[in-house]
Amino acid sequence: ELHGKTVCDIISEGASLGFRHLHLSGGEPLLWKPFYDTLAFARDGGYESFFINSNGDLWDSSFVQKITPFRDSTVFSLTLLGNENNHDAWRGKGSFARAMKGLEQACSSGIKVRVFTVVSRENISSLAEDTARIHSRFPSVTGFTFIQLLNAAYGGKDLSQSLLSPDEFISLVKSAALLNL
């Protein structure tokens, strides 16, 4: 875990170089104790916008209250791994329901959210339908991003069987184009 001072030093250096957009990722950045203080430090230091990757588990009323001072300049990405079955298979039972509850809380509170979906063989066939369902339920979602699964370790799982072939990747691109969201 990075110490708050180290992060603030990096943020200050970026501001001095002219950076005005800060992208925070993790693990789950909202678990990091100095998260909100760091956003305030960056805003006060000249950063104008923030992009934060999250799993949505902590998007509750407390989160909404704490993020309100940054709401107009912040976009959150919610990472989904497909529909409920696919998402829960990767992240644990109930994780999809928690993500949807968080997404509901964020959208109803005016927080800007993009949905990121990691695409694998397990979810590519239902990608268009799953995305349309999320878009229909949460029309304020600002966009969708599809991320091709890379051959990396995830929780000790062998992902090699989940990687897309070139033909499957082309199918992904065609599906995304047909969504017309």
N, C-alpha and C positions, 0 to 999 in steps of 0.2 A: 504494500500500500504506500502510495506517495504521501509525504507529509504536506500539510497545507502551505507551509512556507516555501517549499520547493515548487509547488504548483503556482503559487503567487509570483515567485521569481520568474518562472517560465512565461506566465501571462504578462508580466511587466516587460519582459524582453520582447515578446511579440508585439505589444502595443508600441514600444519604442521603434520597432521596425515597420510600423504602419498597419499591422493586422487589426481588423475590426470585427472579424467573425470568429467565434470560438466554438469548437466542436468537442463535446465531452462524451466519452464512451466508457466502457468498463470491461468487465463485469457489469454490475448494476451501479451506475453513478449515484443514485439516490441513497444507497447504503453508506456512502462516504460521509462521515460526520460534518466536515467543513463544506459540503456541497453548496448550500445556499449562501454562506458567507463568501465563498469563492466567486459565485455569480455576481454578488454585489461588488466585490473587489474588482472584477473584470469590467463591469458596467461603469463603475466610478473611474476606472483607468482608461476608458475610451472605447471599449468594445461596444458595438452597436447591435449585434445579433448573436444568438446562441442556437446551436443544434445539439440535441442531447438524445443519445440512444438509450432505450430502456425496455424492460420486459413488461412494464405496466402494473406489476404486482403492488407497487406502493402508491398508485394513483388514487388516493382516497381524499377525504375532505381536508385533512391536515396538509397534504401535498398541495391541493388547490389553494389553500390559504397562503402557504409559504411561497408558491410560485407566482402568485398574483402580481407582485411588483415587476416581474419579468415577462409576464404573459404576452405583451405586445411585441416583444423582441425575440421570443423563443419559439422554436419548433421542436417538438419531441417526435422521435421515431419509436414506434412500437414494433418489436420484432415478433412475427408470428411464423410458425413452421407448418403452415397449412391449416386444414380444418381441425376440429377438436381432437379427433383420433390421432392424427399425425402429430399435432402439437404436444398432446399429453404423452405420446410415446417417447418423445425426445425430452420433454421438460418435467414430466411427472403428472400423475393424475390430479385433475383439478386446475392445472396451470392455465389452460385455455379459458376456463370460466373466470379465473381471476383476471386474466388479461382483458376479457370482454367487459368485466365490471369496471376495471380501470379505464378502459377506452370510453365507456359510457360516462363515467365521472368527468373525464377530461373534456370530452366533446360537449357535454351539457354545461360545462363551466367556461366554454370559450377558449380552451387551450388548443393551439394549433398542433395537429398530429398528422404525421405521414405513417403509413404502414409499410414495413419492410417484411418481405417474405423470402426466406431461404428456400430455394427450389431444389428438390431432389426427386429421384425416381418415385418416391413414395407419395409425393403430392402433385406432381406435374399434371396428371390426368384430371385432377379436380381444381386446378389453379384458377381457371376462368370463372367457374361457378362459385368457388370460395371467395374470390375477390369481389365478384358482383354482389354476393350476399353481404359482405362487410360494407361495401359502398352503399347498398340499399339501406342497411340498418343505421349507418353512420355517415350521412351525406356530407357532413362538415369535414371529414378527413380530407386533407389537402392534396394527397397523392399516394401512389403506390410505387414501391420500388421492389423489383425482383432481383435477388442475389443468387448467383449460381453457387451451389455447394462446392467447396474446394476440398481437396484431400488433406484434411487436417484432423487431428484427434479431437473428439468431443466426448468428454466424460468417460474416456477409456474405450469408446465404441470404435469399431473398425467401420469407417465410412465408405470404403472403396466400392461397395455394392450399391451405394446410394448416389454415386456420381453420375451426372448426365453424359450420355454419349453425344457426339456432334449432332446427330439427327434429333435427339431429344432436346438439345439446346435450341436448334432451329425451330422446333415445335413450340418451345417456350416463347421465342420472339414472335412467332405468328400468333400465339394465343394472346400475348400482351397487346399486339396491334389490333386484334379483334375485339378487345374489351370495350374500346371506345368510351372510356370514362371521362 
